[in-house]
Amino acid sequence: MKSIKNKLSLLLVFTMVSFLVSAQSNISGTVQDSEGMPLPGVNIILDGTTNGAVSDIDGNYTITNVENGTYTLTASYLGFTTFKKSVTIDGADVVVDVTMAEDAESLDQVIVTGVTNPRSRIESSVSVTTMRPKTIQQSAPRTTAEIFRTIPGIRSESSGGEGNSNIAVRGVPVSSGGSKYVQLQEDGLPVLLFGDIAFATADIFTRFDNNIGRIEAIRGGSASTLSSNSPGAIINLISKTGKVEGGSLATSFGLDYNSFRTDFDYGSPIGEGLYFHMGGFYRVGEGIRDAGYTANNGGQFKLNLTKEFENGYVRLYGKYLNDRAIAYLPNPIQVTGTNDDPNFENIPNFDANNQTLHTPYLQQSVGLGEDGQLRSSDISDGMNPISTSIGMELSFDLGNDYKVTNNGRFSSNSGGFNSPFPASVQTASDFLASDFATDRGYDALAFANGDGAVNGSSIITSVVLFDTKLNNFNNFMNDIRLTKKFDNFNITAGFFKAMQNVSMSWLWNSYLLEGVGDEARLIDALDTNGEPLSVNGLVGYGAAFFGNCCQRNYDTRYNTSAPYLAVGIEASEKLNIDASIRFDKGRVDGTFSGPVTSVFDINNDGEISQPEETVQSIDLANPTTVNYDYDYVSYSIGLNYKLQDNQAVFARYSRGGSAKADRILFTGLDFTDSDAINALDFINQAEFGYKRGFENGSLYATLFFANTTEEGGFEATTNSVIENDYKSFGLEIEGTYRVNDFGFRGGLTFTDAEITSGDNDGNTPRRQPDFIYNFIPTYNFGNEKQNSVGLSFIGQSKAFAQDNNELVLPGFVIINSFINVGITENLKANLSANNIFDTLGITESEEGSIVEGQTNFLRVRPVPGRSISLGLSYSF
């Protein structure tokens, strides 16, 4: 009997042990980054237990002896956002693969823009901001330029719509429009060689969509030497590659404005070391201001294919962009008060925030083309970039610590820019009393559609239609680098080659237009007998309100060669030193032609109307030869010292140049004499920075000084040459912080800028506020933290309208919001509101002063008013 009891006891113990063993399982998997690269050393734990593991060199991990139950698996790694997933164990092993997203604010974030050898932020002696799509979404941007508003040190005047934005950095001026000292790049190469080409700014040919994996923005620093014409900053849009399978489909539409947009992207491995990514968008609608017609219509498609080898990779990529986007030029507004304390208000029947001078009554424009033949244009084409690009990027280790990289791209670019510009805003009576009207015998005004006479107190605008053909902006860019690494030293020799065509035709006409924002009517001028002296609102075939200055064509080519050399020294475990030098040599050839006047029966009715007596066309028979060259040297030296693993300081001094393109083809210089050409501008910069990472955040602070030596450049809107020198100093602060489910991100830039030459010596540069800032609080909620809500505050202090420092543009803050709701794991809804309180924020004024004590009519560019959109996105 005792023997039987012993056997039963042994059986019971064995059964219990077997049960306990069977109730314990393993959790295993691999850990990789968003590009599919294995991550070793990642800590993986089950919350609330002591059970965990560390990934090995191949990213593999195993957590053993896990009892049945439901756990939260947490993976953490410096430089990446924490990964969490609910895991249920029920007697069987479970595989959980972990994909970790890089933390854009981490000091270990690797930087590839403006450096010869990618380094983490903690080791880099540059001021850099990295933004990923989730971060970008928090500021509810409606255009690419609105994304840049949250980059410290960058002043992006995003009041022009989907392009034609003015972008400045660190008090360096927007001297004649565009982004003269700030270069926009796509995947490491410039979109255009020059950022300030009239009517063809780089952002017109750039679109942000779901293809973009992140944006890197380098201010100052090595931007001077690692790209041409970019001494102020480089903003680089970096595409996804598809190394990790996944994609998305998203649709958004305006709730209080007419717009519909669909985005998609997908990427995946398709073979051993072979993967691709593709995507794009299509959009159609009226736009965020009431135009009265379909003003936005077009889209983009991008594709890349990567093949990895044992010692490197080759990537082919392409883009097709064909978009029509309305271009917002100044709106009329009325101002009372004083220059120091003005009161900006809407004029009757015109909402400057939400309306525009575009109208369905002005859709076609007829005149003489660049070849002297009749032509017509469609004003609804707006900004119409057409770009087809194909490129190849490669990187290989050659052995013996040699590495070669090459990035080359050809882009076929063309299109147009068509938008009404108000040459003046005034009452009908004041217009009839002007020299322009009396010289032409105007006695009265009437609506061209037959609605009768125009009241003398009615506000009208004299419009010059900026009808510009972008004939040929093709470019070829190639950047090749060879790097040799030693124990604590590396050297990179590079060569940049670019060929940029700049061929456009200015084919402008002049109209009289009603100063209202809802389907403004064209206005005809009448003589004393009531007979029309204009043709359906057209008063001149040419820029009549500018003195018939501007019908012109230029067809030029800019051939740039730029060898450069960079060295990096790891002087100690804590101290890194880098230095670089670049020699840019440009060769320019081609022609430009100005206006010529003739009598021409445009409408073929056998009679010559008053506008047909002075028809402007382009004098191609008498071109001006353009044949000159230029060269300049840029250099930069910086050092970075790690105080601790999470703290560092850096210092840098640099000098960089920026060449002009079409902005000097107006001044009557001898364009066959290189010594007579004012083709170059220079910036000397010094900066000192501090960066620190905390357990739940980061802080970056940079003191900067910039001294700009600038020659004149032509500005079409003021029909003048802007020529000043400048100096500025200031402070950039950027920080993030997370507390449980709350997150905070923000930036502040203080700039003290001054003009140091000419009649305005000692004044503040126009449109330069002392402070620009952004603050973005967010909150995540829900069982899986799948929902989020946030606000963004984007603002600036007051600035002066023009360099004479008379009229003040008031400071403003734009408040935006977003709500993301996770409907399912992969399906999300987004509600975004931009400029919630419909704040009037004026970025630009054509007039530099007002007459105090009376109502003044000005032309200004305000940021767009309130707009609300709803979107659905599905990720897979």
C-alpha positions, 0 to 999 in steps of 0.5 A: 500500500505504501508503495502505491501511495509513493507512486501516486505521489510521484505521478502527481508531482510529475503532472504538476511539473508538466503542467507548470512547464506547459504553462510557460512559453517563449516570446521571440522575434527580431528588432529592426528600424523603419528601413529594415536594418537590425537593431542590436542592444534593444531592451525588451521587457514585459511591463510589471515583471522582471522578464526581458531580453536584449536583442543580439547583433542580428536584432534577434531576441527571446524572452523565456519562461513566460507564464500564461497571461496578457502582458505589455511588451515594451522595447526601448532604445536610445534614439528611437521612440518606445515600442509597446504592444499587448501580447497574450500567452496561452501555452504556446510560443509567440513571435513578436517582431518589433519595428522601431521608429527613429525619434526625430528629436533624439540626440542620436538621430543620424543626420545626412543633409549638409554633411559628408559623413552621416553623424548623430546630432550629438556629434554634429557641429550644425544646427539641424531640425528633423521632422517626420510626417507625424510631427509635420501633421501636428501644425496642420500645414496646407502647403509645403511652405507652411511646413517650414514655419515650424523650423527655428530660424526659418521665416517662411512667408507662406501667403502665396499658396502652393508656391511662390513663397518667400523663405529667409533664415536668421535675419538674412533678407528676402531681398527680391523674393523667393529663397535666395539663400535657402536651398530646397533639395529632394533626396540630397540634390537641389530642386533648382540651382537658384532659389529666387528665380522670378516666377519659378521659385524652387517651392513651385516645383516641390510638393510634400506628400506621403512619399516623404519619410522625413525633412532635414533642415540645416541652418548655417554651418556646412550648408555653405560648402556642401551645396551651391547657392545655399549659404543660409540653409538647406531644407532636404525632403528625403523619400521613403525607400520601401525596405520595410513593406507598408503603405497608406491610402488617404483622402482629405477634403475641405469642410468649409472650402472646396478641395478634394485630395487623395494620397497613396504610397506603397513600398516593399521588398521584392527580392533578395536585397531588392525593394521599391517605393512608389506613391503620389497624390491628386487634388482638385478644388477651388482652394482655400480662398474663394476664386469662383472656379476650379483653381487647383487641379493636378498631382504627382507620382514618385517611384524609387527602386533599390538594389543592395549588394554586399558592399553598397547599393544602387537606387533609381528614382523618378518623379512626374509632377503636373499641378495647377495651383492658384497663386495668391498675390497681394489683396486690397485692404484699407488702413487707418491710424498712424504708421507706428500704430496702423489699423488694418481692416477689410475694404467693403465686400472684400475679405482679405483672408478668405478671398482673392482678386481671381475671378471667373470674369477674367479667365482668358488673356490674349496678346502677342506671344514670344514669337510675335504671333497671337496667343491666348492663356488660361489664367486658371492654370495659375502656377503650373509646374510640369516636371519629369525627373529621373535619377540614380544614387549609389554608394559603395565601400571600395575596401581599405576604408574607401567609400564612393557615393554618387547622386545624379538627376536630370529634370525636364521642367517647364510650365507657367505662372499666371496671376493678377497683380494689383498695381494700385487700389483706389476709388473709381473717382480717384482713378479717373483723376489720375494721370494714367486715365486723363492721358488716355481720355478716360471720362467714365467707367462701366462694367464690361458685362453690361451691368451699367456705370461704376459708381465713383466711390466704388473701389477698383484695382488696376491689374497687371496680369503676371502671365509668364511662360516657363519655357525651359527650366531643365537641369542636370545635377550630379554630386560625387564624393570619395571618402577615405577613413583613417583611425581618427581622421577622414577626408572627402573629396567631392565634385558637384556639376550642374547645368540649369536652363532659365528660359521664360517669357513675360507676356503681361496684359493690363486690366481694370477690375472691380475691388470685390472678393466675390466674382469681381467684374471687369471694368471698361473705360469710356470716352466723353461720348460713352464709347469704350476705350478698353476691350472687355476690361483690357486697357493695355496689351502689356504692363501699361500700369508699369509704363510698358516696362516688362514684356521680355524673354530670357533664354540663358544657361548656367553651367556650374562646376564646384570641387570641394574638400572636407575633413573630419577629425576625432581629436578625442572621444569627446571632441570632433573637428570638421572643416570644408572648402568649396570652389564654385565656378559658373559659366553663363551664356544666352540672351535676353530681350526687352519690349517693343511696341507696335500697332496690331489688330489683336481681335481681327475686327479690321479696326484699331482700338486704343489698346491695339495702338500700343501692343507690347511684344518681345523684341527678339530681333535685338537681343542682349547677349549674355556671356560671362563667368563668375567664381567664388570660394566658400569655407566652413570650420566647426567643432563639437565637444560632448560634455556628457553622453547627452550634452554637447556644445559646438561652434562654427564659422563659415563664409558662403556665396550665392550667385544670381540668375535672372535677377540681374538681367535688367540693369543694362550692364555689359553682360559680356564683361565678367568684371561688370556683372554683380552676380554674387552675394556673400554671407559670413556667419558665426554660431555657437550652440548647446544641445542637451537630451533629457529622459523625456525631451531635448533642448537646442540653443544656438547663438548666431551672427550673419553679415551679408554683402549683397549686390542689387537684384530686380523685384518684379512686384515693385519694378525696382532693384533692391540693393543693401548690405545687412548684419544680424545676430540672434538666438534660436531655441528648439525643444521637446518634452513628454510627460506621460501622454502629453507632448510639447514641441516648440521653437523661438528665434530672436533676431536683431537685424540691421541694414548696413548700407545705402539710404536705409543704413541703420534701419531694420530690413523689411518684413523682419520681425524680432521674434518668430515662434511656434509652440505645439502641445499634443495629447495622446489618449485611448486604450492603445493611445490610438487617438491624439489631439493638439494645437499649434501656435505659430506667430511673429512680432511686428515688422516693418513693411519696407526698408524705410521703416515707416509703416509697421506690420502688426505682430500676429499668432495663428492658432491651428488644431488637429484631432486624430481618431484611431477607428481601427488599428489601421484606419484613422480619421483626422480633423484639421483646422488652420487659423481657427480664429481667422486671424489677419496676419500680414506678411508683406505690403507693397506700400511702405507708408500711409497718410495718417488721418485718412483711409488708405488703400494698400496691397498686402499678402495676408496668410490664408484665413480659417480652413477646416478639413477632414481626412481618412487614412488607411495604413497597411 
